[in-house]
Every structure is written in C-alpha cells, then in structure tokens.
Amino acid sequence: MMNNKWLQVKEILREQGGTPMNVLWIRKMWRGGPIRIKELNYLLYQGMEKGELNRIETGDKPKWRLRFG
C-alpha cells in the first residue's frame, strides 16, 4: 500500500517537469482517496533518505523535487 502511494508521489512530481513542490501542493494534486499531511511527509522523508528526492529549503515549508527523472 505504501509502495503505491510512493509511486503516486513520484508521478505527481514527475508531471511537474522538475518544478519543486511543497507537501500542500502534492496533497492538492493527489488522486483517489484523501491522504493526511503526516503520511505524505513520511513518504517524502523516506524518499529523501533513499536518495530519490531533493529537499529544498525555502524558509517556510520545504519543497521537494525528484533527484532523477
């Protein structure tokens, strides 16, 4: 189940063509049932630990971008 959600996060980020997005925008573009911010943050930080995402500090909410297409 988490793997499917992770794949959807990557697809949302890929559709943006490399434009960094914060968790609220990712949630807004989420397809299917509702997802909690806490769950999305968990997926994003796991992706960062795996080396698949870059976290960009903006001073407010970090933005996320896929490291590899």
MODELLER restraints for C-alpha pairs under 7 A, 6 or more apart:
rsr = mdl.restraints
at = mdl.atoms
rsr.add(forms.Gaussian(group=physical.xy_distance, feature=features.Distance(at['CA:6:A'], at['CA:43:A']), mean=6.30, stdev=0.5))
rsr.add(forms.Gaussian(group=physical.xy_distance, feature=features.Distance(at['CA:12:A'], at['CA:26:A']), mean=6.90, stdev=0.5))
rsr.add(forms.Gaussian(group=physical.xy_distance, feature=features.Distance(at['CA:13:A'], at['CA:65:A']), mean=6.55, stdev=0.5))
rsr.add(forms.Gaussian(group=physical.xy_distance, feature=features.Distance(at['CA:13:A'], at['CA:66:A']), mean=6.57, stdev=0.5))
rsr.add(forms.Gaussian(group=physical.xy_distance, feature=features.Distance(at['CA:14:A'], at['CA:69:A']), mean=6.80, stdev=0.5))
rsr.add(forms.Gaussian(group=physical.xy_distance, feature=features.Distance(at['CA:18:A'], at['CA:65:A']), mean=6.14, stdev=0.5))
rsr.add(forms.Gaussian(group=physical.xy_distance, feature=features.Distance(at['CA:18:A'], at['CA:66:A']), mean=6.85, stdev=0.5))
rsr.add(forms.Gaussian(group=physical.xy_distance, feature=features.Distance(at['CA:19:A'], at['CA:65:A']), mean=6.73, stdev=0.5))
rsr.add(forms.Gaussian(group=physical.xy_distance, feature=features.Distance(at['CA:20:A'], at['CA:63:A']), mean=5.39, stdev=0.5))
rsr.add(forms.Gaussian(group=physical.xy_distance, feature=features.Distance(at['CA:20:A'], at['CA:64:A']), mean=5.07, stdev=0.5))
rsr.add(forms.Gaussian(group=physical.xy_distance, feature=features.Distance(at['CA:20:A'], at['CA:65:A']), mean=4.76, stdev=0.5))
rsr.add(forms.Gaussian(group=physical.xy_distance, feature=features.Distance(at['CA:21:A'], at['CA:63:A']), mean=4.85, stdev=0.5))
rsr.add(forms.Gaussian(group=physical.xy_distance, feature=features.Distance(at['CA:21:A'], at['CA:64:A']), mean=5.26, stdev=0.5))
rsr.add(forms.Gaussian(group=physical.xy_distance, feature=features.Distance(at['CA:21:A'], at['CA:65:A']), mean=6.77, stdev=0.5))
rsr.add(forms.Gaussian(group=physical.xy_distance, feature=features.Distance(at['CA:22:A'], at['CA:61:A']), mean=6.43, stdev=0.5))
rsr.add(forms.Gaussian(group=physical.xy_distance, feature=features.Distance(at['CA:22:A'], at['CA:62:A']), mean=5.97, stdev=0.5))
rsr.add(forms.Gaussian(group=physical.xy_distance, feature=features.Distance(at['CA:22:A'], at['CA:63:A']), mean=4.24, stdev=0.5))
rsr.add(forms.Gaussian(group=physical.xy_distance, feature=features.Distance(at['CA:22:A'], at['CA:64:A']), mean=6.02, stdev=0.5))
rsr.add(forms.Gaussian(group=physical.xy_distance, feature=features.Distance(at['CA:23:A'], at['CA:40:A']), mean=6.93, stdev=0.5))
rsr.add(forms.Gaussian(group=physical.xy_distance, feature=features.Distance(at['CA:23:A'], at['CA:41:A']), mean=6.94, stdev=0.5))
rsr.add(forms.Gaussian(group=physical.xy_distance, feature=features.Distance(at['CA:47:A'], at['CA:53:A']), mean=5.56, stdev=0.5))
rsr.add(forms.Gaussian(group=physical.xy_distance, feature=features.Distance(at['CA:48:A'], at['CA:54:A']), mean=6.21, stdev=0.5))
rsr.add(forms.Gaussian(group=physical.xy_distance, feature=features.Distance(at['CA:52:A'], at['CA:66:A']), mean=6.06, stdev=0.5))
rsr.add(forms.Gaussian(group=physical.xy_distance, feature=features.Distance(at['CA:52:A'], at['CA:67:A']), mean=5.31, stdev=0.5))
rsr.add(forms.Gaussian(group=physical.xy_distance, feature=features.Distance(at['CA:52:A'], at['CA:68:A']), mean=6.72, stdev=0.5))
rsr.add(forms.Gaussian(group=physical.xy_distance, feature=features.Distance(at['CA:53:A'], at['CA:64:A']), mean=6.54, stdev=0.5))
rsr.add(forms.Gaussian(group=physical.xy_distance, feature=features.Distance(at['CA:53:A'], at['CA:65:A']), mean=5.63, stdev=0.5))
rsr.add(forms.Gaussian(group=physical.xy_distance, feature=features.Distance(at['CA:53:A'], at['CA:66:A']), mean=4.54, stdev=0.5))
rsr.add(forms.Gaussian(group=physical.xy_distance, feature=features.Distance(at['CA:53:A'], at['CA:67:A']), mean=4.91, stdev=0.5))
rsr.add(forms.Gaussian(group=physical.xy_distance, feature=features.Distance(at['CA:54:A'], at['CA:64:A']), mean=5.75, stdev=0.5))
rsr.add(forms.Gaussian(group=physical.xy_distance, feature=features.Distance(at['CA:54:A'], at['CA:65:A']), mean=5.29, stdev=0.5))
rsr.add(forms.Gaussian(group=physical.xy_distance, feature=features.Distance(at['CA:54:A'], at['CA:66:A']), mean=6.17, stdev=0.5))
rsr.add(forms.Gaussian(group=physical.xy_distance, feature=features.Distance(at['CA:54:A'], at['CA:67:A']), mean=5.71, stdev=0.5))
rsr.add(forms.Gaussian(group=physical.xy_distance, feature=features.Distance(at['CA:55:A'], at['CA:62:A']), mean=6.33, stdev=0.5))
rsr.add(forms.Gaussian(group=physical.xy_distance, feature=features.Distance(at['CA:55:A'], at['CA:63:A']), mean=5.86, stdev=0.5))
rsr.add(forms.Gaussian(group=physical.xy_distance, feature=features.Distance(at['CA:55:A'], at['CA:64:A']), mean=4.90, stdev=0.5))
rsr.add(forms.Gaussian(group=physical.xy_distance, feature=features.Distance(at['CA:55:A'], at['CA:65:A']), mean=6.77, stdev=0.5))
rsr.add(forms.Gaussian(group=physical.xy_distance, feature=features.Distance(at['CA:56:A'], at['CA:62:A']), mean=5.51, stdev=0.5))
rsr.add(forms.Gaussian(group=physical.xy_distance, feature=features.Distance(at['CA:56:A'], at['CA:63:A']), mean=5.02, stdev=0.5))
rsr.add(forms.Gaussian(group=physical.xy_distance, feature=features.Distance(at['CA:56:A'], at['CA:64:A']), mean=6.10, stdev=0.5))
rsr.add(forms.Gaussian(group=physical.xy_distance, feature=features.Distance(at['CA:57:A'], at['CA:63:A']), mean=6.57, stdev=0.5))
